[in-house]
Each structure stands twice: as structure tokens, then as C-alpha cells.
Amino acid sequence: MSAGLALALTVLATASGGIEGLWKTPVDGGSVVKIEACGGAICGRAVTSPRLRAVPGQTDVRNHNHALRGRALMGLLILKVRPLSPGRWGDGWVYDPEEGATYQGAITLRDDGRLELKGCVVAPFCKTQVWTRSD
């Protein structure tokens, strides 16, 4: 294995920190987000929700940016954060399609294996959710 490939794999493993996979949110009866490495960061994409199961072709109609309202919700990039320390990511953003707004984002992998996701307009104006692994 080349040194460059080994370094790239190490960066990828550090960025994801073992949180890659499907996560269930507490919103809307359980939406599912897929978290994966993207460059030196981690990204999350909308997989499904009760509303998406009912109407799979929904678009981002609540987005504050009118130019983005036609994009599909299924597969939409809804978070991107970079690693800060083991089990912590931040300096990124999280998008809430229910509100159509983007917030400063941070994620912490809790000792119990759940993810604590925090979105802030500006501290202390933040909301926190706890996500669990999806089957």
C-alpha cells in the first residue's frame, strides 16, 4: 500500500470516527439519515421519513432560499461537519428541511453510542437532538 493511500485511509477513518451508517432521528416519528465520510469531514443525507414514505418525490419547499425549493428531499445533504477531537465534530452546518433553515452544526458521539446533534443560530440559541443507530 502506498504511503499516500495509507494516509488517505487514516484521514477517512478519523473523520468518520465509526459513526458511518444509518441513524434515526426523533423527529416526525423517526426520520433516517445516512452518515458517511466526505473528504476530511462527515456528511449526512436524508434517506427517509414518514412524509417521504407517503410522498417520495417531495421537494425542499420550505427552504428560505427560493432558488433551492425544487431540489429533492430524498438524498438531500443535510449536514456537514469536520472532526475536532475523538468523538466530536463541528465547524460545520446542519440543515433542517422542516424549517428550511441552516444552522451551525456540531455532533458528539455519546458514551452510550448515540449521537448528540446540536444546531445553533448563534449560541445560546441552539436545539439539540439525540439520534440512535437505525436497523
C-alpha positions as CSV (number, residue, x, y, z in Angstrom):
1,M,0.0,0.0,0.0
2,S,1.4,3.4,-0.9
3,A,2.0,6.0,1.8
4,G,-0.5,8.3,0.2
5,L,-3.3,5.7,0.2
6,A,-2.5,4.8,3.8
7,L,-2.7,8.5,4.8
8,A,-6.0,8.9,3.0
9,L,-7.5,5.9,4.7
10,T,-6.3,7.2,8.1
11,V,-7.9,10.6,7.5
12,L,-11.1,8.9,6.4
13,A,-11.3,6.7,9.5
14,T,-10.6,9.7,11.8
15,A,-13.2,11.9,10.1
16,S,-16.0,9.3,10.4
17,G,-14.9,8.1,13.8
18,G,-17.1,5.0,13.5
19,I,-20.3,6.9,13.1
20,E,-20.9,6.0,9.4
21,G,-24.2,4.3,8.7
22,L,-27.9,4.9,9.2
23,W,-29.2,7.0,12.1
24,K,-32.7,7.5,13.3
25,T,-33.8,11.0,14.4
26,P,-36.5,11.6,17.0
27,V,-38.4,13.9,14.6
28,D,-41.5,13.0,12.6
29,G,-41.8,9.6,14.1
30,G,-38.3,8.7,13.0
31,S,-36.6,10.1,10.0
32,V,-33.4,8.3,8.9
33,V,-30.1,9.9,7.9
34,K,-27.1,8.3,6.3
35,I,-23.8,9.5,7.7
36,E,-20.7,8.9,5.6
37,A,-17.2,10.3,5.1
38,C,-16.9,13.1,2.6
39,G,-13.4,14.3,2.1
40,G,-11.9,15.1,5.5
41,A,-15.4,15.7,7.0
42,I,-18.5,13.7,7.6
43,C,-21.8,14.3,5.8
44,G,-25.4,13.3,6.3
45,R,-28.1,12.7,3.7
46,A,-31.8,12.3,4.2
47,V,-32.8,8.7,3.5
48,T,-36.4,8.5,4.5
49,S,-39.1,9.9,6.9
50,P,-42.8,9.3,7.4
51,R,-43.5,12.2,5.0
52,L,-41.1,10.9,2.4
53,R,-42.6,7.4,2.6
54,A,-46.0,8.9,1.9
55,V,-44.8,11.2,-0.9
56,P,-41.3,10.1,-2.1
57,G,-41.0,12.9,-4.7
58,Q,-41.2,15.8,-2.2
59,T,-39.0,18.8,-2.8
60,D,-37.4,21.3,-0.4
61,V,-40.4,23.7,-0.5
62,R,-39.7,25.3,2.9
63,N,-36.1,26.4,2.1
64,H,-35.6,30.0,2.9
65,N,-33.7,30.3,-0.4
66,H,-36.4,30.2,-3.1
67,A,-33.9,29.0,-5.7
68,L,-33.4,25.8,-3.8
69,R,-37.0,24.8,-3.3
70,G,-37.1,22.5,-6.3
71,R,-34.4,20.1,-5.1
72,A,-35.5,16.6,-3.9
73,L,-35.6,15.9,-0.2
74,M,-34.7,12.3,-0.6
75,G,-30.9,12.1,-0.7
76,L,-30.5,15.8,0.3
77,L,-27.3,16.7,2.0
78,I,-28.4,17.9,5.4
79,L,-25.2,18.1,7.5
80,K,-21.5,18.5,7.0
81,V,-19.0,18.8,9.9
82,R,-15.3,18.2,10.4
83,P,-13.5,16.3,13.1
84,L,-12.4,18.3,16.1
85,S,-11.3,15.5,18.5
86,P,-12.2,11.8,19.1
87,G,-16.0,11.6,19.2
88,R,-16.5,15.3,18.4
89,W,-17.2,17.1,15.1
90,G,-18.1,20.7,14.4
91,D,-17.2,23.8,12.5
92,G,-19.9,22.8,10.1
93,W,-23.6,23.1,9.4
94,V,-26.9,21.3,9.7
95,Y,-29.9,21.9,7.5
96,D,-33.5,21.4,8.9
97,P,-35.9,20.8,6.0
98,E,-38.9,21.2,8.3
99,E,-37.9,24.8,9.0
100,G,-36.0,25.4,5.7
101,A,-33.1,26.8,7.6
102,T,-29.3,26.1,8.0
103,Y,-27.6,26.3,11.4
104,Q,-24.1,26.0,12.8
105,G,-23.7,22.3,13.5
106,A,-21.8,20.0,15.9
107,I,-22.0,16.3,16.7
108,T,-20.8,14.4,19.8
109,L,-20.7,10.6,20.0
110,R,-22.0,9.8,23.4
111,D,-20.7,7.1,25.7
112,D,-24.0,5.2,25.1
113,G,-23.3,5.0,21.4
114,R,-26.0,7.6,20.5
115,L,-25.2,10.9,18.6
116,E,-26.0,14.2,20.1
117,L,-26.5,16.7,17.3
118,K,-26.6,20.4,18.0
119,G,-27.7,23.2,15.7
120,C,-27.3,26.8,16.6
121,V,-28.4,30.1,15.0
122,V,-25.9,31.7,17.4
123,A,-25.1,30.3,20.9
124,P,-27.1,30.1,23.1
125,F,-29.9,29.8,20.5
126,C,-29.5,26.1,19.9
127,K,-31.5,23.0,19.5
128,T,-30.2,19.5,20.4
129,Q,-31.4,16.1,19.2
130,V,-30.2,12.6,20.1
131,W,-30.0,10.1,17.3
132,T,-29.9,6.3,17.6
133,R,-28.5,3.8,15.1
134,S,-31.1,2.6,12.7
135,D,-31.6,-1.1,11.9
